């Protein structure tokens, strides 16, 4: 199963009617990771007026939670979660910290402010496509290193490691669905002067083309 999610963490700050909105996004694979992320935000901003959040903590998109943390019901957590869902992100959490600036925004203003804060931080966050992959260990002589690296450019495979001894050994992560055609194309491009050994299979975060 393939899904899109935040990779790493991101932050963003916006001031709306003198209130500071600090938004944080992180990859959270499971509810325990989501809770730890939220606890860390609360710890860093213990004096904030509100710490609202929304998250989708599983790959299927079924484990969803949100909180208004004292804001009027439906004006904070649900808009944050709505932005995450609209972007079809999984294993992703967003927390928005508000320091009240003295001007009330009203229900509509709060809803827009929290949705904007979530959209801001998700726009700043790196996103990756989490897909089933296969590690391939590619062994070539030094004369084939250049052609091998040129072949790998633009193929969607991610280089994980490079080792050099009597020859070169490059380990790459290849989408499982593309594994066979990748190996066939590689053999053709290098005229058979490459040994391919299959490694482990797992879900890998592939960069998303912009």
Order of alpha helices (4+ residues) and beta strands (2+ residues): beta-beta-beta-alpha-beta-beta-alpha-beta-alpha-beta-alpha-beta-beta-alpha-beta
